[in-house]
Amino acid sequence: MAYRNIWRNRSRTLITAAAVTFSVFLSILLNSFQSGSWDTIINGIVEGYYGYVQVQGKDYLEEQSLDNAFEYTPELKKIVTATKDVQTIVPRLEGFVLAAFDNSTKPLQIVGSDPEAENKMTNVADSIKAGQYLSQTDDGVLISDTLAREMHLEIGDTMVFIGQGFHGANAAGKFPIRGVVKFRMPQMRGMVFMTLAKAQELFVADNQVTALVIDTNKPGQDKSIVADLQSKLDTASTYNIVLWEQMMVELLKTRELKEVGSKIVPWILYLIIGFVIFGTILMMLKEREYEFGVMNAIGMKRWRLSLMVSIETLFINFLGVLTGALLALPIVYYFYKNPIPVSLMGEDAKAAYDDFGVPAEIPFSFDLNIFINEAMTIFVISILLSLFIIRKVRKLKAIEAMRH
């Protein structure tokens, strides 16, 4: 009966369903675009340096000191490598020094790493502007093009590093420049890369590393990697298994603030659609007041009337939600496979992406949760409005209704 009633007034039904369709369609596109743009930035930073998971010393996340390094043993390497969904591990030893060349000095971060593993994850070799990439036995360093410009450095020049090593040891050494790199991210432009062996020698930290950076080709499994490693390693006193979200707290907070602002438009749409549905309900109740009065007079219970009208409202909204989602699906999928070039938004936008070292393109997010969340929001609105129908019909008086 509810289904037949819906199509008795096709115009009213189609107008209401169209309003719901437009709301769901536009909301999905906005959320997909925003989520895709942030995913591009975050994935670029994660894959460009931090990795999805890191094995660190117990207190290294709170205090990034060489004294919180840990021993990199063959047994530890075997355990991490054998963990499910781990694709690459990059051992790193990071420390700070004062660098000098000619009459210039500058504080820098030293990153000692396995050249082959580092390049496999971050593709540093592809960003070489001058010189060459490091070999496994190289005694030289890679510097950023920014550092080369600021300190007037060239390939073959020698830099002097002075700092504090492991457990207070003196760290000092001279290193020739092997290559100049255009690093992807701004925070990497103050880093100097060398082999892990040379960094351990500089900081007097035999077999020590500050982190094992883990890369995976299944980013969605990062939490399961953390759980697996926590069950295998001594996290009570020696290690800390860190998810990328814990290392990028400020960026994630910025994303949350941006998303709060961007939620205003969808909620304005929800408010509009709520009024449209509410207006349709009032119009329907008024038009069918006599009909409801007759049905109640011949024996149909008020709760059955309420249920019938509620089913009609839910069906119309289901039709609108389904149509909106189906219309948005091919568009979202197309821009998921064919990202929008940032250059279309202007050179300033492209420059901002270049500064972050991420691809200057915005793919839409093809996350099914976006579709589900929008559908559920509309249905919640429908259910709340259905409560008004139930209240109105339950107060219906057959004789008064039939007089109108």
Secondary structure by P-SEA (a helix, b strand, c coil): caaaaaaccaaaaaaaaaaaaaaaaaaaaaaaaaaaaaaaaaaaaaaacccccccccccccccccccccccccaaaaaaaaacccccbbbbbbbbbbbbbcccbbbbbbbbbccaaaaaaccccccccccbbbbccccccccccaaaaaaacccccbbbbbbbbccccccccbbbbbcccccccccccccbbbccaaaaaaaaccccccccbbbbbccccaaaaaaaaaaacccccccccccccccccaaaaaaaaaaaaaaaaaaaaaaaaaaaaaaaaaaaaaaaaaaaaaaaaaacccaaaaaaaaaaaaaaaaaaaaaaaaaaaaaaaaaaaacccccccccaaaaaaaaaaccccbbbccccaaaaaaaaaaaaaaaaaaaaaaaaaaaaccaaaaaac
